[in-house]
Amino acid sequence: MSLDAVYRETCRVAVVGAGHAGCEAALACARLGLKTIVFTVSIDSIALMPCNPNIGGTSKGHLVREIDALGGEMGKNIDRTFIQSKMLNASKGPAVHSLRAQADKAGYSQSMRQVLENTGNLSIIQAEVTEILTEEQKVVGLKTYSGAVYEAEAVILCTGTYLKARCIYGNVSSATGPNGLQAANYLTDSLKKLGIQMYRFKTGTPARIDRRSIDFSKMEEQLGDERVIPFSFTTDPEEVQKEQVSCWLTYTNERTHEIIRENLDRSPLYSGIIEGTGPRYCPSIEDKVVKFADKNRHQVFIEPEGLSTNEMYVGGMSSSLPEDVQHAMYSSVAGLEHVRIVRNAYAIEYDCIDPRQLLPTLEFRDISGLFSGGQFNGSSGYEEAAAQGLLAGMNAAMKILGREQIILDRSQAYLGVLIDDLVTKENREPYRMMTSRAEYRLLLRQDNADLRLTEIGYRAGLISEERYQSVLEKERQIQDEIVRVEHVNIGTGKKVQELLEQAKSTPLNSGSTLAELIRRPELNYDLLAPLDPERPMLARGVAEQVNINIKYEGYIKRQLKQVEQFKKMEKKRIPEDFSYEEVPSLRIEARQKLEQYRPVSIGQASRISGVSPADISVLLVFMEQQKRRHGTEHAE
């Protein structure tokens, strides 16, 4: 029997990379019934957390909830493997509440791998992908280092920080990916041949230290929440009530800063050895000391890497300083005087793309069937990566199945803001999600992600009928209860006045509705339960939504009006073949930028740097004239 010299296999979707983006992309495609293969340089790196082993945090917690509402896996996986959980910003308004959970690093990776390995239509292959195969600007498959060819109708690039990766501290430089894993050294050249523009970015991670060498008595203990709230809307809250581990807080000091300043000339960041651009919002300790010279201390969080290891993560002190400087620097911190470093801190450089080459569906504009998600798109963070991977996977599947692709706009989701910023704005550094980036953040809360997005996940096929019906019922209960509360009259009796006095709220001189009382800053739906004997038994999530919707009604209505205006601009679609050269009075810079980005709507066009409101007015007038002209032609 004669065999070909090259191994060949056919699948519907090939996913390159099995980090947080690759896992979500592969699971989405497989769950939608498509034969999917996910390629990784190391099976041990599936859903790896090479930096801080935590999920969520400010604005990132919103993304995890949105991933869950759309049918993704990250929320479920962290619920299974967290070791401490906290709701951040709980003392502030609900728009900025964000869940954050410390994960068991090894447990998180193993749990996600188990999910992948037991999902139908999904295979994992350990191999380095070296080439993307195309015919007439359309993806037809990929090739691995061994020469094996895998034919595919769609390819999703989720390479994270592995492309031509280089780990650096001091004068030590090794061509490896994170955690010393193998880098992917060949794919960049193939992408450049396809005309894809690349960036060189960098990120970093702090040292890992031995728990036994830490003096915790000199640190502040950081406990988890007494009552844990799960990330996934499908997780039973009782299942996540468990004993949690402690994290710890300490601080750098003037001695720490002096050590760093004295050795800046030995830092690859400042000597020119590192060429990539790093994240502004997650700087190294060297950057902090230089850029915030007026600060005499910085926070340092000591966080466990897992339940079965003594390794501890030194949050807030990422660095690329030489080994001897790292030892001196870390041991100058209170509680770390006798610290033992298990793994040195390092910076990592890697290749990624200019994401402005992508459509809002995360498909490359010029290469049909080629999608991209995660840090490869110039973003940072596990949550940003997973969210993009999920949407890229959903849209790759939609394209293959001949269904309408999914575009989330800025008024629908943090994920919509994230993708719009990536594909529309110039990002010269790794992009990080923040609540301040979302104009409509009062509407895009982490608590209502299921109400906002479950229907989209259901229509796509990633949410079950049962779960969808459950969300519709929740919606109905919320609306019914809001209407009821608006009509519950509260008198001025003794019981009422006593409750108001206890809550330090102004007494009532005349009757009021329950809703009016809820709107008082010091009162809420739960607190007023004793005055509401007819109240129905409602789930915690329903009661929470009733309280927020009543308390912030005025602000919510105002934001909904803003969204209405925004939607009008988003609905004004620009034809794919639109010629900006034909638009008279359009400034040259605007014409060049619009030709480069090819925005899908007037709304997206208005957010492109270099396109002014006057340019948008000119464009709108021209499009309206064209529409009338074509209408006249058809009438004739």
N, C-alpha and C positions, 0 to 999 in steps of 0.2 A: 504494500500500500504506500503510494507516494504522497507526501505531505508538502504543503507550501512552506517556504522558508519563513513565512511570517504568520504569527497567530492572529486570527481575525474573529471578531465578535460583533454582534449587532445589539443595540439597545435603543430605547426611545430618547432617554436623557442621560447625559454624562455630566457629573458634578466633579469639578477639580478642587479638591480640598475638603477636609472633614472637620474643620473648626466649627465655631458656632453658626456661621453663615451656611457652610456646606451641609451641616446636619439638618438645618431647617429646610434648605432647598431640596435636598434629597428626599426627606420625609414627605414634603408636600407633593412632589411629583409621584412618588411611589403610592401614596395614599389616594391619589387621583387615578390610579390604575395603570400607570405607565412604567414599563420596565426601566429601572434606573440603576446606574452604577455610580458609586462615589469612590473617587481615587484619593489616596492619601500617601504621603511619603513615609508615614509610620502609623500603623494601626494604634499604637500606644498614644498617639496625639489626638485621638478623636475627642472633640469638645474639651480640649486642654485649656487650662487657665494659666498661661505662662506668667501673667502678672498677678494682681490681687485676686485671690479666690473668693470673690463675692459677686453676687448678681443684684442688680437694681441700684438704688441711690437716686439722688435728685434728678428728675426728668427721665433717667434710665429705667426707673421703676415703672413709669408710664409706658415705656416701650415694651417691657416684659408683659404687662397686662394686655397691651394691644396685640402682641404676638399670640397670647393665649386666646383672646377673643376671636382672632382670625383662624384659629385651629392649629397653632404651632405648639412646640414641645417645651420650650425653655421654662415657662412657669411651672409646669408639672414636675420637671426634673429638679428644679431647685427646691420645690416643696418636699421632694423625696429625700434630699441630701443636705439640707441646710443644718448648720450647727448653732447659729444665732440669727435672730430676726428682729428688725426694728422698723417702725414707721418714722421716717425722718420728717422734720418740720411740722410735727403734730400740733405745736402751739400756734401755728400760722393758719392761713385760710386753706380750704380744701384744694385749691388749684395747685398748690405746691407740695401737698402731702406725697411722699414717695416711699415705697417699701425698699428696704435694703436687707439682704440676707448674706451672711458669711457661709460659704459652702465648704463641705468636705471635698477638697480638691480632687483626690483620687476617686472618691465615691461619686462625684458629679460626672466625671469622665466615664467611669465604668457603667453607671446607670444609663447614660445617653448611648453608649456603645451597645448595651443590651437592647435598647429600644430599636436601634438601627438594625441590629442582627436579627431581630424577630419581627421585622416589618415585611409584609409580602411585597413582591415586585422590586425589592431592594437588595443589591449586592455591594459588598465592600471589597476593594482591591488595593493592596499595598503596591504602589508603583509610582514612579515619577513621570508626570505628563510633560512631554517635551515640545509637542507641536499641535496646533489647532488646524484641522484640515477644512478647507473651504473650496467651493466651486462657484464661480460667478457671484462672489460676495455673499455666499450662503454657506453656513456651517454644514459639514457632512460627517464630522467625527473628530477624533484625535488620535495621536500616536504617543506611545510611552517610550521610555529610555531603552527598553529591550527591543523596540521596533514593532511591538504589537499594535494593531490598528483596531480601534473601536468605532464602528459607524454609529452615528446618532443624529436625531432630528434637531436636537438642541443641546448646547453645551453651556454650563453655568460655571463661571470662573469665581472661585471662593478661596483664593490662594493665601489670604491673610498676610502675614509678615514673612513668608517663606521665599519669595522670589529674589534670587541673588542676595540672600540674607547674609549679614555680616555682624557678628557680636563683638563688642569692643569695650574694654576697660583699660585705662592707661595706655601702654604700648602693646597690649595684648589684643590681637585681632584674629578671629577665627571665622571661616566661611561656613557658619552653621546657622540653622534656624533657632527659634526660642528653645530654652532648656537644653541646648546642645544637640538638638535633633537635626537631621539632615536638611540642608537647604535645597531649593529647587532652582537649578542654575541654568536651565536651557530654554524654558518657556518664554522668557522675556524677548529673546531674539525672534522667535516665531511671531509674537504679538506685534513687534515693531515692523516686521515684514508685511503684516496685514495693515499697516498704516496707523496702528494704535499709538497714541501719545502717552508717554510714561513720565512719572515723577519719581524722585528718590526721597522717601520720607524716613523718619526715624522715631523710635519710641524707646522707652527705657523701663527698667525694673529695679527695685532695691534688693539688698542682700536678704538671704534667708538665714536665720540664726537659730541656735540650739536653745530650746526652752529652759534647759537645766542651767544655763549660764546667765539667766535673767533674774534680777532682783525686783520682783513685782511690788515689794513694799514701798518702793520709791515712785510708783506709778499710780494713776487714777484708774480704778476698775470701771469698765464699760459693760453694762448688762444689757441683755435683750429685753424685749417687751414682755410684760407679765402675761398678756393675752396675745398670742401670735395670730396675725392675719395672713392667710395663704396668698400666694401670687396667683394661682390658677382659680378661675371661677368655678371649676369643677371639683376642686379639692375640698373634702369635708373638713371644716375648721377644727373639729375635734381631733383629727388625725395629726395635726401639726402642733398640738400642745404637748411639748416634751421638755426635758431638762436641756438647758442651753449652756454653751461654754462662754467664758468671759473673754472680752478683748480688753486692751489696756491702752492708756494714753500717757505719753510723756512728752518732753519738749527738747529741742536743740537749745544751745546756749551760746554765749559769746565765744567760749573756747572752741566749740564746734565750728563756728563761723570763721574763727581765726585760722583753724587748720585748713579749712576749705580755701580761704583767700590766699594763704601762703603757697598753696599747691595748684592754683588755677592754671599755671603754665603747663602743668602735667596732665590737664584734663583734655581728652580728645575733642570735647565740645569747643574748647577755646584755642586749641593748637592747630585746628584745621583738619585733623585726621577724620573727623565725622563731617560728612558733606550734606547729609540729608536734613530736611527741615523737621523739627520736633513739634509736639503739641503745646500750644501756648497755655492751655488750661490744665496741664498736668506736667509742670516743669520739673526738672531734676533739682536736687538740693543745691547744686552749684548755681543754677539759674536763679533760684529763690534768693540765695545769699547776695548775688550780684544785683539783681533787679529790685529787690526789696531791702536795700542796705540799711534802711531806717529801723527795720524790725530786729529786735534782739533775741527773738526765739520763734520757732516754727513748730507746729504740732507734729508729733510722731505717734502713729498708731501701731501697736504690736498686736498682730492678729494671727490666730492659729491656722495652719494650712490644712488641718484635718484632725480626726479623732485618733488615727493610728500612727501619728508621726509627732516628733518633737520639734519639727521645723516651724518657725514663726516668721511671718511676713512683717517687714519694717515699713509700714505705709507712710508716705510723705518724704522718704529719703532715697528715691531712685537716684542713681549716680553712674558715671562712667569713669570715676577717678581711679588711679592705680590701687592695687591691692593693699599696699602698706598704708596708704592714705585712708582707705576705707576702714581698716582696723582702728586707726587713730581716731577717725571721725565718729564712728559708731560708739566706741568705748568712752567718748566724752559726754555721752547722753546719760542723764540720770536713770539708773537702773540697768544700764548696759556696760558698766565699768569693767566687767569681766566677761564680756560677750565672746561667744565662739561663733564665727561665721561658717555656715555650712555651704552656702553658695554665694559667690561674689555678686555684687550688683553689676549690671552691664547695660550698655545701650545697644539697640539693634537697628541697623539700616536695612531697608528693603525696597523693592520696586513696587509701584502701584500705578494706577492710571489717573489721567485727568478725567474725572467723572462727567465733565460737560460733553463727552462723546456719547453719553447714554440718553435714551428716551426716559420719560418718567416711569415707564414700565420696567426699567433697568436692562433693556435690550440695547445693544450697540446700534446707533443710527445707521451705520454703513455696512454692518454685517448681520444679515438676517439669521435669527436662531442663536446668536451668541449673546448670552446674558452675563451679568456680573453683580456680585454682592459682597458686602463686608469690608474689611480693612483694605482690601484690594481696590476699593472705590475711593480711597483717600480719607476714610473715617477712622475713628478710634473707638475702642470699647466693645466688649462682648455683646452688649444689648443692641447697640447700633448695627453690629454685624449680623446678629441673628434675625433682626427685623428685616434687613435688606435681603438676606438669604431666603427668608420665607416668601417675600413678595416676588423675588426673581424666580423662585421655584414655581409659585402659583402662575406667574405669567408665561413661563416656558411651557407649562402644562396647558394653559389656555390656548396658546398659539398652536400647539400640536393638535389639540382637540378641536380647533376651529371655532373657539368661543371668544367672546369679547374679553380683552385683557383688562386688568384692574389698575386704575390710576387713583391713588388716594391724594386728595388735595389738602391744603394747609388748614382748612376748617374742619376736616374729618378726623385727623389723627396726628400725633407727634411723628409717626412714621411718614405721613404726608409732608410735614415740615422738613424732616431730615432729607428725604429724597429730593424735594424741590430745591432745597439749599445746595445739595450736591450737584444736581444737573444744571442749575441755573447760575449759581454764583461762583466766582473764582476763589478757590480755597488753596492757599499756598502752604497749608499746614494740615496735619490730621484733624478732621472735623469731629467735634464733640457735641452731643446733644445737650441743650440747657433749656430750662423752662422759659428763660427770657427770649428765646428764639421763636416761641409760639405766640402769635398775636392773639389767638383765641383760647388762651390756656384755661380760662374759667369754664369753657365748654369741654375742653379736652382733659378732663381730670382722670386720674388713675382709677377712681372708684366707679366711673361710668363707661369704661372701655367696652364692656360687654354690650351695653345698650347702643353704643355707637357703631360697633364693628361686627357683631356676631352674624348679622344678616348677610354681610359681604362674605364671610367665611362659609356660611351656609349655602349661598348661591354658587360659590366656587366648588363646593363639595367636600370641604374639610370639617364642617360642623354637622353633627347628626341632627336628624329631625327632632328627636327628643330634647336635645339641648336647645335647639332653636325655639321650640314651643315653650320651653321653660323661661327663656328670656322674654318672649312675647307676654307670657303670664305675669312676669315680674313688672314689665312695662305697664300692663293694665292695672295691676295692684297699686303701683306708684301714682298713676293718674287718678284712680278712684279715691285714694286716700287724700291726695292733695285737695280734690274737690270737697271731700267730706270735712277736712280740717278747716277749710275756708268758711264753712257754714256752722261750725261748732261755736256757740256763744258762751262766753265765760262771764259770770256775774262778779259782784264785788264782795262776796261772802267772806267769812272769817278764814276758811281753809285756803282760799285764793290769796288773801292778803298775807297769811303766814308763809306760804310758799314763796311769794314775791320778796318778802322780807328776808327770808333765808338766802335767797339768790342775790340779795342786794340790788333788787330791781324796784323801780318806782311803783308805789301802790296804785291801784285802779280807782278812779273817781266815778267812772261809769263803765258800763259793759264793754266787752271787747271780744273779738273772735280769737280762737286759738291761733290762727295763722298770724295775726297781728302781734301776739305775744312771742311767737317763735322768732319773729323778725328782730326782736330786741337782742342786742349783742350778748347779753349775759344769760339768755334763756335758749332752750332748744326743745326739739320734739320729745326726746326722752325725759328730760327734766319735768316737763309738763304733763306727763302720763297720769299722775294722781288726780288731775282736774278733768280727765277725759275718760269716764267710766265706760263709754260705748266703743272705745278703741278696739279694732280687730287685732287678732294675733298676727303679727307680720314678721317675716324674716329680717335679720339684721340689715342685709343689703337694701331691702325695700325701705325700711325706716330711715336709713342713712340718706337715701335719695330724696325722700319726702322732706327731711329737714333741710338739706342743701338747696333744693329747688324753691322752697318757700323763703328761706332766710336770704338767699341771694337773687331773688326773683327780678328785682330792678336791674341789677348788673347783667344777669343772664339775658334779659330782653334786649338790653342795649347791645350786647355782643352779637345776638342773633340778627339784629338789624345790620350790623357791620358785615356779618357773614353774607347776608342777602346781597349787599353791594358787591362784595368779593365774588360771589357766585356769578353775578351778571358778567363780570370780566372773564371769568373762567369758561363760561358757556360760549363766548365769542371765539369759536375755533378758527384757526388759521390753516388753510389747505396745505397739504404736504408739499405740493409743487408750487407754492406761492413764490412769486419773483419780487424781491425787494428792490431790484434794480429799476422796476417800472414805477415805483412810488415817487412822484415828484416832491420836492421840498423836504425829503428825508435826509437828515444829516449823514455825512459819509461814515462817521464812527458808528452811528446807530445802524446804518445799512450793513456795515461789515460785521457788527456783533450779531445782528439778527440772522444774517446768512450763515454765520458760524454756528449759532445755537439751534436754529430752526425751531423756535418755540411752537408748542402745540396750540396755545391760546393767547389771546391778548393779555390775560392775567399773567401768564408766565413771561411774556415779552416785557411787561412793565417792571418785572423784578430783575431784569438783566442789567448789570452794571454798564453804564455808558449809553443806556437808552432812557431818554428824558420823558417827562409827561407830555411835552410838546411833540415829541416823536410819536408817542402813542396816539395823540389826537390826530396827527397827519395820517397815521396808519388806519385809524378807525374811519376817517372821512373817505379815504381811498377805497377801503373794503366795502363801505356802504355804496359808493358810486359804482363799483364793479358789480355789486349785487343787483342794483337797479338796472344797470346796462344789460346784464345777463337775463334779468327778468323780462326786459323789453324784447330782447332777441328771441326768447322762447315764445313770447306772446305773438310775435310776428310769424 
